């Protein structure tokens, strides 16, 4: 089973402010609650997320090697994360809108061990809420 979720945030700020946050692999990683820690390569579009999932048979953090595979500044970034346990693809598209912009977020998670998809099916929307909250804090906008 593959888990897919799409969510759009309306933000009353210029697209460039959203780009500064969403194009930074460290900022994206810090907003996700299951990322216990991350290592980012300075000056690159790569990061290793060390995720902790409260599921049976997973008693350690799982390193997920992430890399931005498409960047169209300041409009679009797509990243792929790979590990022995899962594959995640994330897309963030910034669209101009009256009074600011919209951020369209798409995520796909494919689990390779039992329980991964079930966990993300229940919690992926919450993780997108975390991302929205972190972004709003960063650009100084309250909900």
C-alpha positions in Angstrom: 0.0 0.0 0.0 1.2 3.5 -0.8 0.1 6.5 1.2 -0.5 9.8 -0.6 -1.5 13.1 0.8 -1.9 16.6 -0.7 -2.5 19.7 1.3 -2.5 23.4 0.4 -1.6 26.3 2.7 -2.7 29.9 2.0 -0.1 32.3 3.2 -0.3 36.1 3.2 3.4 36.6 2.4 5.4 36.9 -0.8 6.4 33.6 -2.5 10.1 34.4 -1.9 9.7 34.1 1.9 8.1 30.7 1.6 10.8 29.6 -0.8 13.5 30.4 1.8 11.9 27.9 4.2 10.7 25.2 1.9 13.9 25.0 -0.2 16.1 24.3 2.8 16.4 20.6 3.6 17.2 21.4 7.3 14.1 23.5 7.8 11.9 20.8 6.2 13.4 18.1 8.4 13.1 20.0 11.6 9.4 20.4 11.1 8.7 16.7 11.0 8.1 15.1 14.4 9.4 11.7 13.6 12.8 13.1 12.5 14.8 12.7 15.7 17.8 14.3 14.2 19.2 15.1 10.8 22.6 15.7 9.1 22.7 18.1 6.3 25.6 18.5 3.9 26.6 22.1 3.9 25.9 23.8 0.6 24.0 20.9 -0.9 20.5 19.7 -1.3 21.0 16.5 0.6 20.2 15.6 4.2 20.0 12.4 6.2 16.9 12.2 8.4 17.1 9.8 11.3 13.5 8.9 12.0 11.9 7.2 15.0 8.7 5.4 14.3 6.6 3.9 17.1 5.8 0.7 15.3 6.6 -3.0 16.1 9.9 -4.5 14.8 11.5 -1.0 14.6 13.7 -0.5 17.7 16.2 1.9 16.2 16.2 5.1 14.2 16.0 4.7 10.5 18.4 6.7 8.3 16.6 8.2 5.3 18.9 9.7 2.7 17.0 12.7 1.2 17.9 14.7 -1.9 16.3 17.5 -3.8 15.9 16.0 -7.3 14.1 19.0 -8.9 14.5 22.7 -8.0 12.8 25.5 -9.9 13.6 28.5 -7.8 11.5 30.2 -6.4 8.5 28.0 -7.4 9.0 24.3 -6.9 11.1 21.7 -5.1 10.8 17.9 -5.2 12.8 15.7 -2.9 13.1 11.9 -2.6 14.1 10.1 0.6 15.3 6.5 0.5 16.1 3.9 3.1 15.8 0.2 3.6 12.5 0.7 5.4 10.7 3.2 3.1 10.8 5.6 0.2 9.2 9.1 0.5 8.7 11.7 -2.2 7.7 15.2 -1.3 6.8 18.1 -3.6 6.3 21.7 -2.7 4.9 24.1 -5.2 4.5 27.8 -4.5 1.7 29.5 -6.5 1.1 33.3 -6.5 -2.2 34.2 -5.0 -4.0 37.5 -4.2 -2.5 38.9 -1.1 0.3 36.3 -0.9 0.8 32.8 -2.2 -0.3 29.2 -1.9 1.9 26.3 -1.0 0.8 23.0 -2.5 2.4 20.0 -0.7 2.3 16.5 -2.0 3.7 13.5 -0.2 3.9 9.8 -1.1 5.2 7.2 1.3 6.0 3.6 0.3 6.8 1.3 3.1 9.2 -1.6 2.8 8.6 -3.1 6.3 5.3 -3.9 8.0 3.6 -1.0 9.8 5.2 1.9 7.9 2.2 2.7 5.7 -0.2 2.2 8.5 1.7 4.7 10.6 1.9 7.3 7.9 -1.7 6.8 6.8 -2.7 7.8 10.4 -0.1 10.6 10.9 0.9 12.1 7.6 -1.7 14.8 7.8 -0.5 15.7 11.3 3.1 16.0 9.9 1.8 18.4 7.3 0.2 20.4 10.1 3.6 20.5 11.8 5.2 21.7 8.6 2.6 24.4 8.2 3.0 25.6 11.8 6.8 25.8 11.4 6.5 27.7 8.1 4.0 30.1 9.6 6.3 30.7 12.6 9.3 31.3 10.3 7.5 33.9 8.2 5.7 35.5 11.2 2.1 34.6 10.3 -0.4 33.1 12.7 -3.3 30.9 11.7 
